[in-house]
Structures are given as structure tokens and as C-alpha cells.
Amino acid sequence: MAENGEVRLQSVYALKQFQDDYFNSLKENVTGGMPFGICSVDEAEEILTAFGFPSITLQWWSSQISAKKLSKPYFEYMAKRGYDMDHYYSLGLACTMVNDPETAPWGGLPKPTVIVGRTNPDQLQTIKELWAREYGCPYFSLEDVGEEIMPSPDKWWEKCREQWDELIPKHVLDLRVEEMRQLIRLLETETGKSFDPYHFREVMNLVNEQADYLRMTRDLIAHTSPCPVSLRDQFALMPMQWYRGMPEMRDLAKNLYEEVKERVDSGFAVCKNEKIRLMWTTAGLWSNTKFYKAFEEKYGAVFVASMYISIAADSYARDLKDDPLRALASRQILLGINSIDWMVKEAINHGCDAAIGLGSGRGPSPMARAFEKAGIPYLELHGDNVDARNWDEDEAEAIVSKFLEERVIAK
């Protein structure tokens, strides 16, 4: 289907329809007494799905709020109340505090049964504690295992599916498994429902199937030039990862693969004049995803890759080893999304000529240094992926244009 001159994947519209139906039924079912949970990505979705409870992830909810251009009024409201918090994580809290069904996506969220969160970074824990207090619901924390405790093993993406129990110290896995058992007991106490380990195994197998289709889709995109799928569509498809373990998402991932393969076979191109392949390395610029098409006509510069489909392709699947809960714990601990060597690997895999991401503006980051060392020019744009208040579109496009002309085209 064409949209403002862009031919978008049918899978994008199928996912949007699923989300509309999901949220409409969520509000109705929760009003009728169904439990509901909020968590960060890669924490408790599979547990909640196995219980049969709907859930939303904090980061995805932030992206939906930002896409509706609500970050500016929400953050201004938070500032008036004396809160200056991590913008990506606090948008959901702001939405709840503002409590305006007329503006919030899908009218806002109903009261959750539980909010789950990690203990690190400190602001994330504080935000979720405040959010739980705002709703009057329990907050359940998971001990965070940071890079300082367990750095990502070398080339983890080649080993994590089958060798995850060799890559993570036993005591670290033991702790996370026990925490999830405590979460299961909390949910059973709060809801009167029993956890079904057999259904949980089915959920984890569906996650593996979904990840396999996304891996095949990632590989098609990576190895096809001109690129067959816009980054805007890749971002729009990201939410399927936050409904993991559902047959509908496994089927959507299968349909996506078949749709992209059909594009590849027919020679479809996002930009037939593709000359430069770019990678976006940080969280999506949710307040303005059209930014990613701004350099195609003039430079033939196409954003072809990001972390989203790639992390699902390389990190979600796990051999269950007759212990699905432990396998899930391994992925929560070793996801690899902040692994710079993996990000560089993906840029090379996609044939990228340069990479761009958001940064602090305080000098070259470790990400920038790693890309430059690999011979891939890197640009850091100063900005926030959900806070549109300090984003100057014209200035950002001028900076990228200068980077392309001086660092990429000249090279």
C-alpha cells in the first residue's frame, strides 16, 4: 500500500490492526477483571503470556507516546511537578500522571496488576516505583546484571542459542531463575491463577519460531541491494517482538519473511538509486521516523539496518534444554543489545558504508571509536529519541548532509 509515495509492507498494517484489537480488548478485559502487567523489554513478557495475561513494555509505550507528538507537553507537565527524569523511561509515567484519555494512545493504560522492573539504572527503578505508586499496584524488581558483572562474551551471537548455559555463570542464572519463581508466586497470589509450565514451554517454542523467521528476514534485507525494506517499516514492525510467544506473532513473522522474499525476488527497492547504505545504531527516533528517508533522493543514502530486527534474529532464540525458565533467564541476562562488537558486525553484514546514531555531543563515544576503527565513518547526532523539544530537523539534516559529503561520498 502506498503512503505519501512510500510503498509500505502489508505486514506493517497487519501488526497495526493487531495492536488496535489488542488494546481495545485489553481495556475491556482489564475492566472486567483480567490481570495485566507492565514491564521493560526482555523481562517478563513470556511469564505473563504463559499466564494468559496481556502486558505492555515500557520502551514500546514510550515510542507510541512520542510518535503521537506528546513528549513536549508531557515533559513540561513533569517539570512543573518537579520531575526531571530519564526521558525514554519516564514517558509512560508522565502519561499516567497527565491522565488525559483524549490525547493518550488508545486512551491510556488501565491499572496494572503488577509493574516489573530492573534495579539498574537507578532512575529506571525510581520511575517504576513512582509509576506503581501512581497506580496503587505492586512493583516487583529484578536484580540487574550489568556489563561490569558479566561482560558480553566474545562473539556471543554464535553461541547464545545452544551454549547459553556455558556463557553465563551458574550463580547468576540461579539468582534470576529464583527471582522469576518469586514473580510467578506473586502473580498467583495476586490473581488466583496457576502457572502452567507446559503452556510456558509452548510459549518459549513459539518465541524460537518467531526468532527464526526474523533471522531469515534480517538476512534477506542484509544481503539485498538495493534494500527491499525501509527502516521506517523495520521500526514499525519492532512491536511484534514485544508480543513474543503468541501464535499470531509467529504467523506474522512468517508472513513478513514471505512478503520480503517476494520483494527480493521481484527486484523491489526502497530507493532504486541506492548508492550509500547506512546503519542507525541507537534507539529509534520515534518522534520523527520520516527522518530516515530524507537523504535518499539527493544522495541515494538509504538507512538499511538498526538493532531491532537484528537483535531478535541473533539473541532471542534459546535451546530450552528441558528447562524453559532457565533458558528465559539466560536471555534476560545475555541479550547483547548493548554489545558494540555485535553492532559493528551487523553494519558489516548489511554492507553499510557509514553509521549514525544519537549521542551526548561530549566527544567520541565507545560506539563511534569502534566503528571508526573498523573503517566505517560514524556520526553522532545530539538529541533524544523520544523528546522532541531539542530536536532541530533542519539542523540535523544539514549535519548529516555534511557528513555524507565529506566523510562518505568523498571517501
Stockholm file with secondary structure:
# STOCKHOLM 1.0

chainA/1-411         MAENGEVRLQSVYALKQFQDDYFNSLKENVTGGMPFGICSVDEAEEILTAFGFPSITLQWWSSQISAKKLSKPYFEYMAKRGYDMDHYYSLGLACTMVNDPETAPWGGLPKPTVIVGRTNPDQLQTIKELWAREYGCPYFSLEDVGEEIMPSPDKWWEKCREQWDELIPKHVLDLRVEEMRQLIRLLETETGKSFDPYHFREVMNLVNEQADYLRMTRDLIAHTSPCPVSLRDQFALMPMQWYRGMPEMRDLAKNLYEEVKERVDSGFAVCKNEKIRLMWTTAGLWSNTKFYKAFEEKYGAVFVASMYISIAADSYARDLKDDPLRALASRQILLGINSIDWMVKEAINHGCDAAIGLGSGRGPSPMARAFEKAGIPYLELHGDNVDARNWDEDEAEAIVSKFLEERVIAK
#=GR chainA/1-411 SS CEETTEECCHHHHHHHHHHHHHHHHHHHHHHTTCCCEEECTTTSHHHHHHHTCCEEEHHHHHHHHHHTTCHHHHHHHHHHTTCCCCHHHHHHHHHHHHCCTTTSGGGCCCCCSEEEEESCSHHHHHHHHHHHHHHTCCEEEECCCCTTTSCCCTTGGGTHHHHHHHHSCHHHHHHHHHHHHHHHHHHHHHHCCCCCHHHHHHHHHHHHHHHHHHHHHHHHHHTCSSCSSCHHHHHHTGGGGGGTTCHHHHHHHHHHHHHHHHHHHHTCCSCTTCCEEEEECSSCCTTCGGGGGTTHHHHCEEEEECHHHHHHHHHSCCCCTTCHHHHHHHHHHCCCTTCHHHHHHHHHHTTCSEEEEEECSSSCCHHHHHHHHTTCCEEEEECCSSCGGGCCHHHHHHHHHHHIIIIIICC
#=GC SS_cons         CEETTEECCHHHHHHHHHHHHHHHHHHHHHHTTCCCEEECTTTSHHHHHHHTCCEEEHHHHHHHHHHTTCHHHHHHHHHHTTCCCCHHHHHHHHHHHHCCTTTSGGGCCCCCSEEEEESCSHHHHHHHHHHHHHHTCCEEEECCCCTTTSCCCTTGGGTHHHHHHHHSCHHHHHHHHHHHHHHHHHHHHHHCCCCCHHHHHHHHHHHHHHHHHHHHHHHHHHTCSSCSSCHHHHHHTGGGGGGTTCHHHHHHHHHHHHHHHHHHHHTCCSCTTCCEEEEECSSCCTTCGGGGGTTHHHHCEEEEECHHHHHHHHHSCCCCTTCHHHHHHHHHHCCCTTCHHHHHHHHHHTTCSEEEEEECSSSCCHHHHHHHHTTCCEEEEECCSSCGGGCCHHHHHHHHHHHIIIIIICC
//
